[in-house]
Amino acid sequence: MDEHLKADLTELAVRILKELDYLPDAIQEFQETGVPYYSEEPHGILWELKEDMAQMVKNIEEVRGDLCYAVIKGAYRDECGDVNRKTTYLFVTKDDLARAEENAGTNHPLDDILDRYTGEYAPLGYRAWALVDSGDIVETGTVCIKGRNGGLTRTV
């Protein structure tokens, strides 16, 4: 990845992490090293990446050309009641940069990247782009997240 692009994506990712009340020390380390932490469900506690996670983060950057800024690991109950362990890799793209530039003068410049998401009864957090690895299947889409204890948790 081009160094200028990486710097711009890192700056955008830092803005997102600040919006989510991420631990300031972890943000600073991400800025300096480019290596995200992972949050463990259900409390959002931050840990250094495990080797397999670090490899996936590297693949996201090299293969997709995107920048992973955070990882969430947890167990989630599906519609059938089964519990599945999933690792969620949050990332920003070149398209996100363009949307952030378009919204730069507005009150909510991150709205098109980090959508405020409201459920039926209460705000659920923010919807963000993610790559979800459940061991058997890797899929890309959006997940709903929020800050918790300086880290992140998925809400949907």
C-alpha positions as CSV (number, residue, x, y, z in Angstrom):
1,M,0.0,0.0,0.0
2,D,1.2,3.5,-0.9
3,E,2.6,5.3,2.2
4,H,0.5,8.4,1.6
5,L,-2.7,6.4,1.3
6,K,-1.8,4.5,4.4
7,A,-1.2,7.7,6.3
8,D,-4.6,9.1,5.2
9,L,-6.4,5.8,6.1
10,T,-4.7,5.8,9.5
11,E,-5.8,9.4,10.1
12,L,-9.4,8.4,9.2
13,A,-9.2,5.3,11.4
14,V,-8.0,7.4,14.4
15,R,-10.9,9.7,14.0
16,I,-13.3,6.7,14.1
17,L,-11.6,5.3,17.1
18,K,-11.9,8.6,19.0
19,E,-15.5,8.8,18.1
20,L,-16.0,5.3,19.6
21,D,-14.2,6.4,22.9
22,Y,-11.4,3.9,22.2
23,L,-8.5,3.9,24.8
24,P,-6.2,6.9,24.0
25,D,-3.0,4.8,24.6
26,A,-4.2,2.2,22.2
27,I,-5.0,4.9,19.6
28,Q,-1.6,6.4,20.0
29,E,0.1,3.0,19.6
30,F,-2.0,2.3,16.5
31,Q,-0.9,5.6,15.0
32,E,2.8,4.8,15.7
33,T,2.9,1.1,14.7
34,G,-0.1,0.6,12.4
35,V,-1.0,-2.5,14.5
36,P,-4.5,-2.6,16.0
37,Y,-5.6,-4.2,19.2
38,Y,-8.4,-6.7,19.6
39,S,-11.3,-6.3,22.0
40,E,-12.7,-9.3,23.7
41,E,-16.4,-9.7,24.2
42,P,-18.5,-9.1,26.2
43,H,-16.6,-6.3,28.0
44,G,-14.5,-4.8,25.3
45,I,-11.2,-5.5,27.1
46,L,-8.2,-4.7,24.8
47,W,-5.4,-7.2,24.0
48,E,-2.5,-7.4,21.6
49,L,-3.3,-9.3,18.4
50,K,-2.8,-13.0,18.3
51,E,-0.6,-14.4,15.5
52,D,-3.6,-15.6,13.4
53,M,-5.3,-12.2,13.8
54,A,-2.1,-10.3,12.8
55,Q,-1.9,-12.4,9.6
56,M,-5.5,-11.6,8.7
57,V,-4.9,-7.9,9.3
58,K,-1.8,-8.1,7.0
59,N,-4.0,-9.9,4.4
60,I,-6.7,-7.2,4.5
61,E,-4.0,-4.6,3.8
62,E,-2.1,-6.5,1.1
63,V,-5.0,-8.2,-0.7
64,R,-7.9,-5.8,-0.3
65,G,-5.8,-2.6,0.0
66,D,-7.8,-1.5,3.1
67,L,-6.6,-0.7,6.6
68,C,-7.8,-2.7,9.6
69,Y,-8.1,-0.4,12.6
70,A,-9.7,-2.7,15.2
71,V,-10.6,-6.4,15.9
72,I,-13.4,-7.8,18.0
73,K,-13.5,-11.4,19.1
74,G,-16.5,-13.0,20.7
75,A,-19.2,-15.6,20.8
76,Y,-22.6,-14.8,19.3
77,R,-25.9,-16.6,19.4
78,D,-27.5,-17.0,16.0
79,E,-31.2,-17.2,15.1
80,C,-31.2,-21.0,15.8
81,G,-29.8,-20.5,19.3
82,D,-26.4,-21.9,18.4
83,V,-23.3,-20.1,19.7
84,N,-20.6,-19.3,17.2
85,R,-17.2,-17.8,17.8
86,K,-16.4,-15.0,15.4
87,T,-13.5,-12.6,14.9
88,T,-14.6,-9.2,13.4
89,Y,-12.0,-7.1,11.6
90,L,-13.1,-3.4,11.2
91,F,-11.5,-1.6,8.3
92,V,-11.5,1.6,6.3
93,T,-11.2,1.9,2.5
94,K,-10.3,4.4,-0.2
95,D,-14.0,5.0,-0.7
96,D,-14.3,5.9,3.0
97,L,-11.6,8.6,2.5
98,A,-13.6,10.1,-0.4
99,R,-16.8,10.2,1.7
100,A,-15.0,11.8,4.6
101,E,-13.7,14.5,2.3
102,E,-17.2,15.1,0.9
103,N,-18.6,15.5,4.5
104,A,-15.6,17.5,5.9
105,G,-17.6,20.7,6.4
106,T,-20.7,19.1,8.0
107,N,-21.5,18.6,11.6
108,H,-21.1,14.8,11.3
109,P,-18.2,14.1,8.9
110,L,-18.0,10.4,9.7
111,D,-21.7,9.7,9.1
112,D,-21.3,7.9,5.7
113,I,-18.5,5.8,7.1
114,L,-19.6,5.2,10.7
115,D,-23.4,5.3,10.5
116,R,-25.3,6.1,13.6
117,Y,-27.6,3.1,14.0
118,T,-30.8,3.1,16.0
119,G,-32.7,0.0,16.8
120,E,-36.4,-0.3,17.6
121,Y,-36.1,0.8,21.2
122,A,-32.7,2.5,21.7
123,P,-29.5,3.5,19.9
124,L,-27.5,0.4,19.2
125,G,-24.2,2.1,18.4
126,Y,-22.6,2.6,15.0
127,R,-22.7,0.5,11.8
128,A,-19.2,-0.1,10.3
129,W,-17.6,-2.1,7.5
130,A,-16.1,-5.4,8.7
131,L,-14.7,-8.7,7.6
132,V,-16.1,-11.5,9.8
133,D,-14.2,-14.8,10.3
134,S,-16.1,-17.6,11.9
135,G,-13.5,-20.3,11.2
136,D,-15.4,-21.9,8.3
137,I,-16.6,-18.8,6.5
138,V,-15.2,-15.3,5.9
139,E,-17.7,-12.7,4.9
140,T,-17.6,-8.9,4.4
141,G,-20.5,-6.6,5.3
142,T,-21.5,-4.3,8.1
143,V,-21.7,-4.9,11.8
144,C,-23.1,-2.7,14.6
145,I,-20.5,-1.7,17.2
146,K,-20.1,0.6,20.2
147,G,-17.3,1.6,22.5
148,R,-17.1,-0.2,25.8
149,N,-14.4,0.1,28.6
150,G,-12.0,1.7,26.1
151,G,-12.4,-1.1,23.6
152,L,-15.3,-2.2,21.3
153,T,-18.2,-4.6,21.3
154,R,-20.6,-5.7,18.7
155,T,-24.2,-4.9,19.4
156,V,-25.8,-6.7,16.4
